[in-house]
């Protein structure tokens, strides 16, 4: 599985594994991996149950993602990591605009990827301790005839619940990948230039 389909399926499982994270009771052993697995299985069942309605009106997926996913990702931490060294130079108003713009880019990417699901399987691996009380939950997405896609979820606890702050897909960090393009944009056009670029991407439906 290569190119766009591989990327789309990868982002789908990012959503599927975490979309219902905060809507579910805590997992029996309280671990991040148990919570991810429980949420993933319930999300797959819910997606299949609503498949007909979503196929008739794909925009329904945006409402689902916006309603359930957003509260359980730390978009401020994700955006701060992606902007990197330039974050401290941004005014509070610019920081707010960056968070809102990047959040919408990611929401649309996730929502589109959900529509690409076609029965791929997930293998859950033992979670690993990360740095400074964080946890890494490794998984593999498997499709017949293709190499597994490794996806590592990075989570930390905030207010008693697990929050996602980065994901590695095929050993590439989502945050680091965006940081490279964001830094280039800021060097060329400043922080306001990046804010404008995010707005253009959202207006055009780009990811």
HUCORCOR-V941202 format. One record per residue. N is the residue number from 1. RES is the residue in three letters. PSI is psi as a letter, one per 40 degrees, with the letter a starting at -180 (none if undefined). OMEGA is omega as a letter, one per 20 degrees, with the letter a starting at -180 (none if undefined). BURIAL is b if it has 16 or more other ideal C-beta (glycine too) atoms within 10 Angstrom, else e. Layout:
n=[N & N]
res=[RES & RES]
psi=[PSI & PSI]
omega=[OMEGA & OMEGA]
burial=[BURIAL & BURIAL]
This chain:
n=[1 & 2 & 3 & 4 & 5 & 6 & 7 & 8 & 9 & 10 & 11 & 12 & 13 & 14 & 15 & 16 & 17 & 18 & 19 & 20 & 21 & 22 & 23 & 24 & 25 & 26 & 27 & 28 & 29 & 30 & 31 & 32 & 33 & 34 & 35 & 36 & 37 & 38 & 39 & 40 & 41 & 42 & 43 & 44 & 45 & 46 & 47 & 48 & 49 & 50 & 51 & 52 & 53 & 54 & 55 & 56 & 57 & 58 & 59 & 60 & 61 & 62 & 63 & 64 & 65 & 66 & 67 & 68 & 69 & 70 & 71 & 72 & 73 & 74 & 75 & 76 & 77 & 78 & 79 & 80 & 81 & 82 & 83 & 84 & 85 & 86 & 87 & 88 & 89 & 90 & 91 & 92 & 93 & 94 & 95 & 96 & 97 & 98 & 99 & 100 & 101 & 102 & 103 & 104 & 105 & 106 & 107 & 108 & 109 & 110 & 111 & 112 & 113 & 114 & 115 & 116 & 117 & 118 & 119 & 120 & 121 & 122 & 123 & 124 & 125 & 126 & 127 & 128 & 129 & 130 & 131 & 132 & 133 & 134 & 135 & 136 & 137 & 138 & 139 & 140 & 141 & 142 & 143 & 144 & 145 & 146 & 147 & 148 & 149 & 150 & 151 & 152 & 153 & 154 & 155 & 156 & 157 & 158 & 159 & 160 & 161 & 162 & 163 & 164 & 165 & 166 & 167 & 168 & 169 & 170 & 171 & 172 & 173 & 174 & 175 & 176 & 177 & 178 & 179 & 180 & 181 & 182 & 183 & 184 & 185 & 186 & 187 & 188 & 189 & 190 & 191 & 192 & 193 & 194 & 195 & 196 & 197 & 198 & 199 & 200 & 201 & 202 & 203 & 204 & 205 & 206 & 207]
res=[UNK & UNK & UNK & UNK & UNK & UNK & UNK & UNK & UNK & UNK & UNK & UNK & UNK & UNK & UNK & UNK & UNK & UNK & UNK & UNK & UNK & UNK & UNK & UNK & UNK & UNK & UNK & UNK & UNK & UNK & UNK & UNK & UNK & UNK & UNK & UNK & UNK & UNK & UNK & UNK & UNK & UNK & UNK & UNK & UNK & UNK & UNK & UNK & UNK & UNK & UNK & UNK & UNK & UNK & UNK & UNK & UNK & UNK & UNK & UNK & UNK & UNK & UNK & UNK & UNK & UNK & UNK & UNK & UNK & UNK & UNK & UNK & UNK & UNK & UNK & UNK & UNK & UNK & UNK & UNK & UNK & UNK & UNK & UNK & UNK & UNK & UNK & UNK & UNK & UNK & UNK & UNK & UNK & UNK & UNK & UNK & UNK & UNK & UNK & UNK & UNK & UNK & UNK & UNK & UNK & UNK & UNK & UNK & UNK & UNK & UNK & UNK & UNK & UNK & UNK & UNK & UNK & UNK & UNK & UNK & UNK & UNK & UNK & UNK & UNK & UNK & UNK & UNK & UNK & UNK & UNK & UNK & UNK & UNK & UNK & UNK & UNK & UNK & UNK & UNK & UNK & UNK & UNK & UNK & UNK & UNK & UNK & UNK & UNK & UNK & UNK & UNK & UNK & UNK & UNK & UNK & UNK & UNK & UNK & UNK & UNK & UNK & UNK & UNK & UNK & UNK & UNK & UNK & UNK & UNK & UNK & UNK & UNK & UNK & UNK & UNK & UNK & UNK & UNK & UNK & UNK & UNK & UNK & UNK & UNK & UNK & UNK & UNK & UNK & UNK & UNK & UNK & UNK & UNK & UNK & UNK & UNK & UNK & UNK & UNK & UNK & UNK & UNK & UNK & UNK & UNK & UNK]
psi=[h & i & a & d & d & d & d & d & d & d & d & d & d & d & d & d & d & e & d & e & d & e & e & i & i & i & i & d & e & e & i & d & d & d & d & d & d & d & d & d & d & d & d & d & d & d & d & d & d & e & d & d & d & d & d & d & g & d & e & d & d & d & d & d & d & d & d & d & d & d & e & e & i & g & d & d & d & d & d & d & d & d & d & b & e & e & d & e & e & i & i & d & d & d & d & d & d & d & d & d & d & d & d & d & d & d & d & d & d & d & d & d & d & d & e & e & h & f & e & i & i & h & h & h & i & h & i & i & h & a & i & f & f & i & i & h & h & h & i & h & h & h & h & h & e & i & i & i & h & h & h & h & h & h & i & i & h & h & f & e & i & h & h & h & e & i & h & h & h & f & e & h & h & d & d & d & d & d & d & d & d & d & d & d & d & d & d & d & e & i & d & d & d & d & d & d & d & d & d & d & d & d & d & e & f & i & none]
omega=[a & r & a & a & r & r & a & r & r & r & r & a & r & r & a & a & a & a & a & a & a & a & a & r & r & r & a & a & r & a & r & a & r & r & r & a & r & a & a & a & r & a & r & r & r & r & r & a & a & a & a & a & a & r & r & a & a & a & r & a & r & r & r & r & a & a & a & a & a & a & a & r & r & a & r & r & r & a & r & r & a & r & r & a & a & a & a & r & a & r & r & r & r & r & r & a & r & r & a & a & a & r & a & r & a & r & a & r & a & a & r & a & r & a & a & a & r & r & r & a & r & r & a & r & a & r & a & r & r & r & r & r & r & a & r & r & a & r & r & r & a & r & a & r & a & r & r & r & r & r & r & r & r & a & r & a & r & a & r & r & a & r & r & r & r & r & r & r & a & r & r & a & r & a & a & a & r & a & a & a & r & r & r & a & a & r & a & a & r & a & r & r & r & r & r & a & r & r & r & r & r & r & a & a & r & r & none]
burial=[b & e & e & e & e & b & b & b & b & b & b & b & b & b & b & b & b & b & b & b & b & b & e & e & e & e & b & e & e & e & b & b & b & b & b & b & b & b & b & b & e & e & b & b & e & e & b & e & e & e & e & e & e & b & e & e & e & e & e & e & b & e & e & b & b & b & e & b & b & e & e & b & b & b & b & e & b & b & b & b & b & b & b & b & e & b & b & e & e & b & e & e & e & b & b & e & b & b & b & e & b & b & b & b & b & b & b & b & b & b & b & b & b & b & e & e & b & e & e & b & e & b & e & e & e & e & b & e & e & b & e & e & e & e & b & b & b & b & b & b & b & e & b & e & e & e & e & b & b & b & b & b & b & b & b & b & e & e & e & e & e & b & b & b & b & b & b & b & b & e & e & e & b & b & b & e & e & b & b & e & e & b & b & e & b & b & e & e & e & e & b & e & e & b & b & e & b & b & e & e & b & b & e & e & e & e & e]
